[in-house]
Amino acid sequence: MKNRLLALGLGGSLLAALCCFTPLLPIVLTALGLTGLIGIIYTDAVLLPVLAGFLMLTGYALWRQKTQR
């Protein structure tokens, strides 16, 4: 469980960071034919809290792993 939680946190943080700081999200949404969602999802009001949440999840997983030893 602890490795899955850490993997989820790291993977989500990496994906959110890529979507925040590169034009990855508009390219993917355009390829999927969902260009109408770009204005809703591709804002800092959505992506930065998602990034913060995944970073907190990663920190929690690392803290939990350290305290169980």
C-alpha positions in Angstrom: 0.0 0.0 0.0 2.7 2.5 0.9 4.6 2.0 -2.4 1.4 2.5 -4.3 0.6 5.7 -2.5 4.1 7.0 -3.2 3.9 6.0 -6.8 0.5 7.7 -7.2 1.8 10.9 -5.5 5.0 11.0 -7.7 3.2 10.1 -10.9 0.4 12.7 -10.3 2.9 15.4 -9.3 4.9 14.7 -12.5 1.9 14.8 -14.7 0.5 17.9 -13.0 3.8 19.7 -13.3 4.1 18.8 -17.0 0.6 20.1 -17.6 1.3 23.3 -15.6 4.6 24.3 -17.1 4.5 22.9 -20.7 1.8 23.0 -23.4 1.2 19.3 -22.9 -2.4 19.6 -21.8 -3.7 21.6 -24.8 -1.9 19.2 -27.2 -3.4 16.1 -25.6 -6.9 17.7 -25.4 -6.7 18.8 -29.1 -5.6 15.3 -30.1 -8.6 13.8 -28.2 -11.0 16.3 -29.8 -11.8 18.0 -26.5 -10.6 21.5 -27.3 -13.7 23.0 -25.6 -12.2 21.9 -22.2 -9.0 23.9 -22.6 -10.5 27.1 -21.3 -11.9 25.3 -18.2 -9.0 23.0 -17.3 -5.9 24.9 -18.5 -6.0 27.6 -15.8 -3.9 28.0 -12.8 -7.0 27.9 -10.6 -7.3 24.2 -11.4 -3.8 22.9 -12.1 -1.9 24.4 -9.2 -4.2 23.0 -6.5 -4.0 19.6 -8.2 -0.2 19.9 -8.2 -0.3 20.9 -4.5 -2.5 18.0 -3.6 -0.3 15.5 -5.3 2.8 17.0 -3.7 1.1 16.7 -0.3 0.2 13.1 -1.0 3.8 12.4 -1.9 5.0 14.0 1.3 2.4 12.0 3.3 3.5 8.8 1.7 7.2 9.5 2.5 6.4 10.5 6.1 4.3 7.3 6.6 7.1 5.2 5.1 9.6 6.8 7.4 7.5 6.4 10.6 6.7 2.8 10.0 10.3 1.7 10.1 
